Amino acid sequence: MKKISLSILALWAGMLTTHAQSPADSSHYVARTLHLDEINFVSGYYHQDGNNSAVTGGIGTEKLTDFANTINIQVSKFNAAGFKHTFQFELGIDHYTSASSDKIDPHTISSASSADTRVYPSLHWTRSNEKTGNAFGVSASLSSEFDYQSRGIGFLLTRLSKDKNRQFDFKAQAFFDTWKVILPIELRPPGQEGGPYENKPRDSYSASFSLSQVINTRLQAMIIAEPSYQHGLLATRYQRNYFTDGSERAENLPDNRYKLPIGVRFSYFLDDHFIVRAFYRYYMDNWGIRAHTAEIEVPVKFTPFLSLSPFYRYNTQQGTRYFKSYGQHNPAETYYTSDYDLSSLHSNFVGANLRLSPPKGVLGYQHFSSLELRYGHYMRSTGLTSNIVTLALKFK
């Protein structure tokens, strides 16, 4: 059945390509009609387990599963001036179940957000100069689930040096979100146990600056800075906090947050079979979190069409000043959380990526150009563990 499905997808991609192609141009600058470049399918399964649920004040199960699928379709055309216009449409659908979210209202056993489906379409347009490599573009996105709605816009700019050895990239994004404020059942006002729920806004603005340089035939380097700012409801109000006097409140955090990650990346080409990729990032924000992340990945090419890329990532984090574990908060505190994602911790993430891209197509289907299978295992000092498997298929 799987083989039949893949055949249909490959045939579909091929038909679209055939019908979208225009007659061969005799000049690079003759306008070309819309052409299907590629179709990408990505499917991922994620599972985690732990015993520090923020919903129940830092104790209790953190079991969660998420099944995510996205399809990305890219088409392009050339105008008479020789500029390439690329359009991308992406649609993602996630479905997750969370044992801890079921504790928002334990009397119902199946409360809001214990299981939910998120749908997130997006559109991207880029205009690029094939001769210089310079480009700019814009994007728009939506995301919707039971208690969360988001609208996003973006802008990107790429500039290459004349010798193509240096590249500068800039991206800016803004997201305008609306939260449905759901409190733990015992903290809701009398008569409003079943709603209606108040809506609160949250706006996010981020930028990304990166500069990459080819140092020599074997070594490439890149520096990256990604500042961001958030304003609005940043606390997850259905997460409980317990205090030293025995009282209980919903999580409360400042309504603004500045973040600044700065990173550097190196790629070293040992020979035709081995590449060493290294990455380091320092992170800081105005809630007091400081973090260091280091990663190494060594892609190994067995043939020009088959590669395996093992990777390892280590992270250490100093937690926010607002974090305390179950029952340790002082009643005089203004801001408080027992979310272990914001605590002091260290973690390890290890896995590998297998890539197959035969010249005659995967499984002999010419338009089925590549298949990637990626697995990762995550271990955190707080006891949280997770596994993720991702399958990516490309049709051209």
BELTA-V211784 format. One record per residue. N is the residue number from 1. RES is the residue in one letter. PHI is phi in degrees with one decimal (999 if undefined). Layout:
BEGIN
n=N res=RES phi=PHI
n=N res=RES phi=PHI
END
This chain:
BEGIN
n=1 res=M phi=999
n=2 res=K phi=-64.3
n=3 res=K phi=-63.5
n=4 res=I phi=-62.7
n=5 res=S phi=-62.2
n=6 res=L phi=-64.4
n=7 res=S phi=-61.9
n=8 res=I phi=-63.6
n=9 res=L phi=-63.4
n=10 res=A phi=-64.0
n=11 res=L phi=-62.8
n=12 res=W phi=-62.0
n=13 res=A phi=-62.8
n=14 res=G phi=-65.7
n=15 res=M phi=-63.7
n=16 res=L phi=-61.4
n=17 res=T phi=-62.4
n=18 res=T phi=-61.2
n=19 res=H phi=-73.3
n=20 res=A phi=-85.6
n=21 res=Q phi=-74.1
n=22 res=S phi=-97.7
n=23 res=P phi=-58.0
n=24 res=A phi=-58.3
n=25 res=D phi=-87.5
n=26 res=S phi=-87.7
n=27 res=S phi=-130.5
n=28 res=H phi=-63.5
n=29 res=Y phi=-97.1
n=30 res=V phi=-78.0
n=31 res=A phi=-59.2
n=32 res=R phi=-114.5
n=33 res=T phi=-71.1
n=34 res=L phi=-59.1
n=35 res=H phi=-127.6
n=36 res=L phi=-78.3
n=37 res=D phi=-83.4
n=38 res=E phi=-165.3
n=39 res=I phi=-127.0
n=40 res=N phi=-119.9
n=41 res=F phi=-116.3
n=42 res=V phi=-129.9
n=43 res=S phi=-129.6
n=44 res=G phi=-134.9
n=45 res=Y phi=-123.7
n=46 res=Y phi=-126.9
n=47 res=H phi=-139.6
n=48 res=Q phi=-133.9
n=49 res=D phi=-148.4
n=50 res=G phi=-175.1
n=51 res=N phi=-139.4
n=52 res=N phi=-134.2
n=53 res=S phi=-63.8
n=54 res=A phi=-72.0
n=55 res=V phi=-62.6
n=56 res=T phi=-107.5
n=57 res=G phi=81.0
n=58 res=G phi=101.5
n=59 res=I phi=-128.7
n=60 res=G phi=99.7
n=61 res=T phi=-64.0
n=62 res=E phi=-112.8
n=63 res=K phi=-58.8
n=64 res=L phi=-154.7
n=65 res=T phi=-126.9
n=66 res=D phi=-140.2
n=67 res=F phi=-119.1
n=68 res=A phi=-120.3
n=69 res=N phi=-137.7
n=70 res=T phi=-135.9
n=71 res=I phi=-125.8
n=72 res=N phi=-127.5
n=73 res=I phi=-116.8
n=74 res=Q phi=-119.6
n=75 res=V phi=-127.2
n=76 res=S phi=-150.2
n=77 res=K phi=-152.6
n=78 res=F phi=-109.2
n=79 res=N phi=-92.0
n=80 res=A phi=-65.6
n=81 res=A phi=-83.1
n=82 res=G phi=91.4
n=83 res=F phi=-86.9
n=84 res=K phi=-94.2
n=85 res=H phi=-108.7
n=86 res=T phi=-114.1
n=87 res=F phi=-119.3
n=88 res=Q phi=-125.9
n=89 res=F phi=-118.2
n=90 res=E phi=-129.5
n=91 res=L phi=-130.2
n=92 res=G phi=-120.5
n=93 res=I phi=-136.0
n=94 res=D phi=-113.0
n=95 res=H phi=-132.2
n=96 res=Y phi=-131.1
n=97 res=T phi=-126.0
n=98 res=S phi=-136.5
n=99 res=A phi=-65.7
n=100 res=S phi=-71.1
n=101 res=S phi=-62.9
n=102 res=D phi=-66.0
n=103 res=K phi=-88.1
n=104 res=I phi=-60.0
n=105 res=D phi=-133.2
n=106 res=P phi=-64.1
n=107 res=H phi=-70.2
n=108 res=T phi=-90.2
n=109 res=I phi=62.8
n=110 res=S phi=-125.0
n=111 res=S phi=-88.0
n=112 res=A phi=-56.1
n=113 res=S phi=76.3
n=114 res=S phi=-66.1
n=115 res=A phi=-145.3
n=116 res=D phi=-153.5
n=117 res=T phi=-122.9
n=118 res=R phi=-113.0
n=119 res=V phi=-117.0
n=120 res=Y phi=-143.6
n=121 res=P phi=-84.7
n=122 res=S phi=-152.7
n=123 res=L phi=-127.9
n=124 res=H phi=-134.4
n=125 res=W phi=-131.0
n=126 res=T phi=-133.3
n=127 res=R phi=-111.8
n=128 res=S phi=-129.8
n=129 res=N phi=-100.9
n=130 res=E phi=-65.2
n=131 res=K phi=-76.5
n=132 res=T phi=-92.5
n=133 res=G phi=84.9
n=134 res=N phi=-72.6
n=135 res=A phi=-157.7
n=136 res=F phi=-148.1
n=137 res=G phi=-167.5
n=138 res=V phi=-134.6
n=139 res=S phi=-147.9
n=140 res=A phi=-143.7
n=141 res=S phi=-146.6
n=142 res=L phi=-133.7
n=143 res=S phi=-148.0
n=144 res=S phi=-141.5
n=145 res=E phi=-147.7
n=146 res=F phi=-55.5
n=147 res=D phi=-112.9
n=148 res=Y phi=-149.0
n=149 res=Q phi=-127.3
n=150 res=S phi=-141.1
n=151 res=R phi=-126.4
n=152 res=G phi=-134.1
n=153 res=I phi=-133.7
n=154 res=G phi=-151.1
n=155 res=F phi=-143.0
n=156 res=L phi=-136.3
n=157 res=L phi=-144.7
n=158 res=T phi=-128.8
n=159 res=R phi=-131.8
n=160 res=L phi=-113.0
n=161 res=S phi=-72.3
n=162 res=K phi=-61.6
n=163 res=D phi=-86.8
n=164 res=K phi=64.4
n=165 res=N phi=-95.2
n=166 res=R phi=-130.6
n=167 res=Q phi=-136.7
n=168 res=F phi=-114.9
n=169 res=D phi=-124.8
n=170 res=F phi=-130.8
n=171 res=K phi=-133.6
n=172 res=A phi=-134.4
n=173 res=Q phi=-138.6
n=174 res=A phi=-137.3
n=175 res=F phi=-125.3
n=176 res=F phi=-119.0
n=177 res=D phi=-111.2
n=178 res=T phi=-131.6
n=179 res=W phi=-98.7
n=180 res=K phi=-91.8
n=181 res=V phi=-79.3
n=182 res=I phi=-110.6
n=183 res=L phi=-91.9
n=184 res=P phi=-54.2
n=185 res=I phi=-55.2
n=186 res=E phi=-76.5
n=187 res=L phi=-104.3
n=188 res=R phi=-79.9
n=189 res=P phi=-60.5
n=190 res=P phi=-55.3
n=191 res=G phi=87.4
n=192 res=Q phi=-119.2
n=193 res=E phi=-61.1
n=194 res=G phi=-104.1
n=195 res=G phi=102.4
n=196 res=P phi=-73.2
n=197 res=Y phi=-103.0
n=198 res=E phi=-74.4
n=199 res=N phi=-103.5
n=200 res=K phi=-128.9
n=201 res=P phi=-87.5
n=202 res=R phi=-147.5
n=203 res=D phi=-111.0
n=204 res=S phi=-130.1
n=205 res=Y phi=-129.1
n=206 res=S phi=-140.5
n=207 res=A phi=-137.0
n=208 res=S phi=-137.0
n=209 res=F phi=-118.9
n=210 res=S phi=-138.4
n=211 res=L phi=-131.3
n=212 res=S phi=-113.1
n=213 res=Q phi=-141.5
n=214 res=V phi=-83.4
n=215 res=I phi=-82.3
n=216 res=N phi=-154.8
n=217 res=T phi=-65.7
n=218 res=R phi=-107.3
n=219 res=L phi=-120.6
n=220 res=Q phi=-126.2
n=221 res=A phi=-135.8
n=222 res=M phi=-147.2
n=223 res=I phi=-114.7
n=224 res=I phi=-137.4
n=225 res=A phi=-132.4
n=226 res=E phi=-133.8
n=227 res=P phi=-70.0
n=228 res=S phi=-151.9
n=229 res=Y phi=-141.5
n=230 res=Q phi=-125.7
n=231 res=H phi=-144.0
n=232 res=G phi=124.0
n=233 res=L phi=-77.9
n=234 res=L phi=-105.1
n=235 res=A phi=-83.6
n=236 res=T phi=-93.4
n=237 res=R phi=-73.3
n=238 res=Y phi=-89.0
n=239 res=Q phi=-91.2
n=240 res=R phi=-86.1
n=241 res=N phi=-134.6
n=242 res=Y phi=-114.9
n=243 res=F phi=-111.7
n=244 res=T phi=-65.8
n=245 res=D phi=-90.6
n=246 res=G phi=89.3
n=247 res=S phi=-78.8
n=248 res=E phi=-136.0
n=249 res=R phi=-141.4
n=250 res=A phi=-78.1
n=251 res=E phi=-52.2
n=252 res=N phi=-136.9
n=253 res=L phi=-136.5
n=254 res=P phi=-54.7
n=255 res=D phi=-92.4
n=256 res=N phi=-145.1
n=257 res=R phi=-152.2
n=258 res=Y phi=-107.0
n=259 res=K phi=-128.0
n=260 res=L phi=-142.2
n=261 res=P phi=-91.4
n=262 res=I phi=-129.1
n=263 res=G phi=-137.0
n=264 res=V phi=-140.3
n=265 res=R phi=-131.7
n=266 res=F phi=-126.9
n=267 res=S phi=-126.4
n=268 res=Y phi=-120.7
n=269 res=F phi=-93.6
n=270 res=L phi=-66.2
n=271 res=D phi=-161.5
n=272 res=D phi=-72.4
n=273 res=H phi=-113.5
n=274 res=F phi=-125.7
n=275 res=I phi=-129.1
n=276 res=V phi=-111.6
n=277 res=R phi=-116.3
n=278 res=A phi=-126.4
n=279 res=F phi=-143.6
n=280 res=Y phi=-134.5
n=281 res=R phi=-140.9
n=282 res=Y phi=-109.5
n=283 res=Y phi=-126.3
n=284 res=M phi=-146.3
n=285 res=D phi=-146.0
n=286 res=N phi=-83.4
n=287 res=W phi=-92.9
n=288 res=G phi=97.1
n=289 res=I phi=-79.9
n=290 res=R phi=-131.2
n=291 res=A phi=-146.3
n=292 res=H phi=-122.4
n=293 res=T phi=-129.3
n=294 res=A phi=-129.2
n=295 res=E phi=-140.9
n=296 res=I phi=-133.1
n=297 res=E phi=-136.3
n=298 res=V phi=-125.7
n=299 res=P phi=-64.0
n=300 res=V phi=-118.5
n=301 res=K phi=-93.3
n=302 res=F phi=-75.3
n=303 res=T phi=-140.8
n=304 res=P phi=-61.3
n=305 res=F phi=-119.7
n=306 res=L phi=-136.9
n=307 res=S phi=-140.5
n=308 res=L phi=-129.3
n=309 res=S phi=-124.1
n=310 res=P phi=-70.7
n=311 res=F phi=-143.3
n=312 res=Y phi=-145.0
n=313 res=R phi=-130.9
n=314 res=Y phi=-120.6
n=315 res=N phi=-135.6
n=316 res=T phi=-129.4
n=317 res=Q phi=-137.3
n=318 res=Q phi=-92.6
n=319 res=G phi=-74.5
n=320 res=T phi=-70.1
n=321 res=R phi=-68.3
n=322 res=Y phi=-90.0
n=323 res=F phi=-89.2
n=324 res=K phi=-146.0
n=325 res=S phi=-78.3
n=326 res=Y phi=-53.7
n=327 res=G phi=74.8
n=328 res=Q phi=-106.3
n=329 res=H phi=-73.7
n=330 res=N phi=-83.1
n=331 res=P phi=-59.2
n=332 res=A phi=-82.1
n=333 res=E phi=-68.4
n=334 res=T phi=-86.2
n=335 res=Y phi=-117.0
n=336 res=Y phi=-159.0
n=337 res=T phi=-153.8
n=338 res=S phi=-121.8
n=339 res=D phi=-82.7
n=340 res=Y phi=-69.5
n=341 res=D phi=-64.0
n=342 res=L phi=-102.6
n=343 res=S phi=-92.2
n=344 res=S phi=-72.1
n=345 res=L phi=-164.8
n=346 res=H phi=-138.3
n=347 res=S phi=-145.0
n=348 res=N phi=-128.9
n=349 res=F phi=-133.5
n=350 res=V phi=-133.5
n=351 res=G phi=178.3
n=352 res=A phi=-155.9
n=353 res=N phi=-125.4
n=354 res=L phi=-104.8
n=355 res=R phi=-125.4
n=356 res=L phi=-126.7
n=357 res=S phi=-145.6
n=358 res=P phi=-66.9
n=359 res=P phi=-63.0
n=360 res=K phi=-96.6
n=361 res=G phi=92.5
n=362 res=V phi=-67.9
n=363 res=L phi=59.6
n=364 res=G phi=84.9
n=365 res=Y phi=-94.0
n=366 res=Q phi=-57.9
n=367 res=H phi=-82.9
n=368 res=F phi=-86.5
n=369 res=S phi=-80.7
n=370 res=S phi=-156.0
n=371 res=L phi=-135.7
n=372 res=E phi=-128.5
n=373 res=L phi=-127.0
n=374 res=R phi=-126.4
n=375 res=Y phi=-129.5
n=376 res=G phi=-141.6
n=377 res=H phi=-121.8
n=378 res=Y phi=-115.6
n=379 res=M phi=-132.3
n=380 res=R phi=-120.7
n=381 res=S phi=-64.2
n=382 res=T phi=-78.8
n=383 res=G phi=105.3
n=384 res=L phi=-70.6
n=385 res=T phi=-128.5
n=386 res=S phi=-152.4
n=387 res=N phi=-133.7
n=388 res=I phi=-138.5
n=389 res=V phi=-123.7
n=390 res=T phi=-130.0
n=391 res=L phi=-118.4
n=392 res=A phi=-123.2
n=393 res=L phi=-120.5
n=394 res=K phi=-121.4
n=395 res=F phi=-119.7
n=396 res=K phi=-130.7
END
